[in-house]
């Protein structure tokens, strides 16, 4: 029996509820993702290179790529229930117990999936993407310790000095070469768009981001949901004040990349200003109540001992609800993976996370489902922590820290005294 027939029977037998087979993902039927190098891939979790390439926005139009053979072949493989290498990151996360983008997407688009099944996945039922994610460039004002030049233009000089990029490499990567052509194609899609996702680099520093919002407003599509991954270090760019835009949309969601507070934040996310970020939080709360703020810390070597303290602080200051701090886990670079910690430090982490889980369990919440997810993510930190370290990464850690400290005139041990013993290993 074909995939869609099995799925059709499932949803009919379960009163319209999609039954997840742990392989299927709605992304290829709803989502158009453009990487910083112009490649179109199934989603942001897929590799940027040719192994997951479905087209390139500078070599074909949105319509040509969406309807093209690579995209259709990818969809057909998924309909046969066969795993694709481009989807391996989601499968790996699920195997570790972490919520994957695949699962989040299927839950969000469950009604769309059911409709696709009822229509036997005919092209007329997905003739235009409804969800766009275009990474226009790597422009960013921060140079986070866990990042690199490919995602932040501010890393350029450091990566050049470290020998990670060659002399003559352009400081900025740009995904769309002919922007006028792209904007014309985008406007042809605009009536179907239900969701825009902006990430970077730093999207609030990209002129193209504001152009897209202008197009949506001019077309009357302000019911389009806006989602961001932003460092929230600034709310203005040139003559743009992003709050003036957000006031015109029905729904805006910010996933704020905040890994710590105070001096620890400013060390981890070089050029960040904690006092300015606090002012930004307060301004959003007072001027744009339609904006949902979620904190998305990346749990890594630097912040795993202080993640609970940050969570407490943000809730205490009423920047977010207890269920709105949703941790993710750093895997690469492996030197900054939490598994490199010494056994003594791992014990400290375990004690603090366990106490934090008890604290979270006593907090009032509004969104039970989200709170369960947050509790699960913290529990998964402990599960992941117990895995053995990559010994080569552990040995490389001191030199990796010292190199950047020298370049940036910083002192790791003074900011992270609890972790300073790791430099002696």
ChimeraX attribute file (.defattr): number of C-alpha atoms within 10 A of each C-alpha:
attribute: neighborCount
match mode: 1-to-1
recipient: residues
	/A:1	6
	/A:2	10
	/A:3	14
	/A:4	17
	/A:5	13
	/A:6	13
	/A:7	22
	/A:8	23
	/A:9	14
	/A:10	16
	/A:11	17
	/A:12	14
	/A:13	10
	/A:14	11
	/A:15	9
	/A:16	15
	/A:17	16
	/A:18	21
	/A:19	16
	/A:20	14
	/A:21	9
	/A:22	13
	/A:23	17
	/A:24	21
	/A:25	24
	/A:26	22
	/A:27	19
	/A:28	20
	/A:29	24
	/A:30	22
	/A:31	21
	/A:32	23
	/A:33	24
	/A:34	24
	/A:35	27
	/A:36	23
	/A:37	21
	/A:38	24
	/A:39	22
	/A:40	30
	/A:41	26
	/A:42	26
	/A:43	22
	/A:44	17
	/A:45	15
	/A:46	20
	/A:47	19
	/A:48	20
	/A:49	12
	/A:50	12
	/A:51	11
	/A:52	20
	/A:53	20
	/A:54	21
	/A:55	23
	/A:56	20
	/A:57	22
	/A:58	18
	/A:59	11
	/A:60	13
	/A:61	16
	/A:62	22
	/A:63	15
	/A:64	13
	/A:65	19
	/A:66	23
	/A:67	15
	/A:68	14
	/A:69	13
	/A:70	15
	/A:71	20
	/A:72	17
	/A:73	12
	/A:74	16
	/A:75	19
	/A:76	14
	/A:77	13
	/A:78	18
	/A:79	17
	/A:80	13
	/A:81	14
	/A:82	11
	/A:83	15
	/A:84	13
	/A:85	12
	/A:86	18
	/A:87	20
	/A:88	14
	/A:89	16
	/A:90	20
	/A:91	21
	/A:92	12
	/A:93	15
	/A:94	16
	/A:95	11
	/A:96	13
	/A:97	16
	/A:98	22
	/A:99	18
	/A:100	16
	/A:101	20
	/A:102	23
	/A:103	20
	/A:104	13
	/A:105	15
	/A:106	19
	/A:107	16
	/A:108	12
	/A:109	17
	/A:110	18
	/A:111	14
	/A:112	18
	/A:113	21
	/A:114	20
	/A:115	16
	/A:116	20
	/A:117	21
	/A:118	18
	/A:119	14
	/A:120	15
	/A:121	18
	/A:122	11
	/A:123	13
	/A:124	9
	/A:125	15
	/A:126	17
	/A:127	14
	/A:128	22
	/A:129	22
	/A:130	19
	/A:131	19
	/A:132	20
	/A:133	20
	/A:134	23
	/A:135	28
	/A:136	27
	/A:137	26
	/A:138	28
	/A:139	26
	/A:140	22
	/A:141	20
	/A:142	21
	/A:143	23
	/A:144	20
	/A:145	17
	/A:146	18
	/A:147	15
	/A:148	18
	/A:149	23
	/A:150	21
	/A:151	22
	/A:152	23
	/A:153	22
	/A:154	23
	/A:155	23
	/A:156	20
	/A:157	14
	/A:158	18
	/A:159	16
	/A:160	15
	/A:161	14
	/A:162	14
	/A:163	10
	/A:164	12
	/A:165	16
	/A:166	11
	/A:167	9
	/A:168	7
	/A:169	10
	/A:170	11
	/A:171	16
	/A:172	18
	/A:173	20
	/A:174	16
	/A:175	22
	/A:176	24
	/A:177	13
	/A:178	10
	/A:179	13
	/A:180	10
	/A:181	12
	/A:182	17
	/A:183	16
	/A:184	10
	/A:185	14
	/A:186	18
	/A:187	15
	/A:188	13
	/A:189	16
	/A:190	19
	/A:191	15
	/A:192	15
	/A:193	21
	/A:194	17
	/A:195	18
	/A:196	21
	/A:197	18
	/A:198	21
	/A:199	23
	/A:200	24
	/A:201	28
	/A:202	26
	/A:203	25
	/A:204	27
	/A:205	21
	/A:206	21
	/A:207	13
	/A:208	18
	/A:209	17
	/A:210	18
	/A:211	12
	/A:212	16
	/A:213	21
	/A:214	13
	/A:215	16
	/A:216	20
	/A:217	16
	/A:218	10
	/A:219	12
	/A:220	13
	/A:221	18
	/A:222	20
	/A:223	16
	/A:224	23
	/A:225	17
	/A:226	20
	/A:227	19
	/A:228	23
	/A:229	21
	/A:230	23
	/A:231	26
	/A:232	21
	/A:233	24
	/A:234	19
	/A:235	15
	/A:236	13
	/A:237	13
	/A:238	8
	/A:239	6
	/A:240	14
	/A:241	14
	/A:242	17
	/A:243	15
	/A:244	12
	/A:245	15
	/A:246	21
	/A:247	16
	/A:248	15
	/A:249	20
	/A:250	14
	/A:251	18
	/A:252	21
	/A:253	17
	/A:254	20
	/A:255	21
	/A:256	19
	/A:257	19
	/A:258	23
	/A:259	26
	/A:260	25
	/A:261	23
	/A:262	12
	/A:263	14
	/A:264	19
	/A:265	20
	/A:266	18
	/A:267	23
	/A:268	23
	/A:269	22
	/A:270	18
	/A:271	15
	/A:272	23
	/A:273	16
	/A:274	17
	/A:275	11
	/A:276	12
	/A:277	18
	/A:278	16
	/A:279	13
	/A:280	15
	/A:281	16
	/A:282	13
	/A:283	14
	/A:284	18
	/A:285	17
	/A:286	8
	/A:287	13
	/A:288	16
	/A:289	14
	/A:290	16
	/A:291	20
	/A:292	16
	/A:293	21
	/A:294	21
	/A:295	24
	/A:296	21
	/A:297	23
	/A:298	21
	/A:299	23
	/A:300	25
	/A:301	19
	/A:302	24
	/A:303	22
	/A:304	26
	/A:305	22
	/A:306	18
	/A:307	24
	/A:308	21
	/A:309	15
	/A:310	18
	/A:311	25
	/A:312	16
	/A:313	13
	/A:314	18
	/A:315	16
	/A:316	12
	/A:317	11
	/A:318	13
	/A:319	18
	/A:320	19
	/A:321	21
	/A:322	24
	/A:323	24
	/A:324	22
	/A:325	25
	/A:326	22
	/A:327	24
	/A:328	18
	/A:329	20
	/A:330	16
	/A:331	14
	/A:332	11
	/A:333	13
	/A:334	21
	/A:335	25
	/A:336	23
	/A:337	25
	/A:338	28
	/A:339	23
	/A:340	25
	/A:341	22
	/A:342	15
	/A:343	11
	/A:344	8
	/A:345	18
	/A:346	19
	/A:347	14
	/A:348	14
	/A:349	22
	/A:350	19
	/A:351	13
	/A:352	18
	/A:353	21
	/A:354	16
	/A:355	13
	/A:356	19
	/A:357	16
	/A:358	12
	/A:359	13
	/A:360	19
	/A:361	14
	/A:362	9
	/A:363	12
	/A:364	12
	/A:365	15
	/A:366	10
	/A:367	12
	/A:368	11
	/A:369	10
	/A:370	16
	/A:371	22
	/A:372	12
	/A:373	16
	/A:374	21
	/A:375	18
	/A:376	17
	/A:377	19
	/A:378	22
	/A:379	17
	/A:380	18
	/A:381	23
	/A:382	17
	/A:383	13
	/A:384	16
	/A:385	18
	/A:386	14
	/A:387	11
	/A:388	10
	/A:389	17
	/A:390	13
	/A:391	13
	/A:392	11
	/A:393	17
	/A:394	20
	/A:395	16
	/A:396	15
	/A:397	20
	/A:398	17
	/A:399	11
	/A:400	16
	/A:401	17
	/A:402	16
	/A:403	14
	/A:404	18
	/A:405	14
	/A:406	10
	/A:407	12
	/A:408	12
	/A:409	10
	/A:410	15
	/A:411	14
	/A:412	19
	/A:413	13
	/A:414	11
	/A:415	17
	/A:416	17
	/A:417	9
	/A:418	12
	/A:419	18
	/A:420	14
	/A:421	14
	/A:422	16
	/A:423	17
	/A:424	7
	/A:425	11
